[in-house]
């Protein structure tokens, strides 16, 4: 009987340890310094995505060292590509994941919204989906004139105050996001 109590105590302690580790990791992930890291890294990723646009027949990113991939100190990965859509349109695509573990909706959606906000894109223009592997995807489409204006618009490095305001609006904004269940299917299946 004492071995059973010992086993239960070990299991309970392990569970508590796992929960505490996850809480600290999430706190680090959503901390202002980590959000700032994403904000500071996005400018270079945008420049590369603008330069290395995906042609309609191309397969896109094939190297894990591609400069359109932003990897953060907390383990978040953001992939940003731009491709030609219908004639005269440009499709901007982001994927958010935490390699090696499931990416919670709160994580994927928050960092998708941060990506859009830093780029100056209204949340209502986003279409979102989640793959079976919990990679969070988002797209928005710009016409020729919007793309030209977008290319000239710099990404301002976010301040701590700006990021605090972003986090405050994020919960409400996440509730109003538009889901497109065909987004992932359109990405993974050739046309």
ZIURUR-V914838 format. One record per helix or strand of 3 or more residues. SS is the DSSP state (H for helix, E for strand). FROM is the first residue (numbers start at 1). TO is the last residue. If there is no record, write none. Layout:
SS&FROM&TO  SS&FROM&TO
This chain:
H&2&29  H&32&51  E&69&71  E&76&84  E&89&98  H&105&119  H&123&125  E&127&130  E&136&143  H&144&152  H&160&175  H&183&188
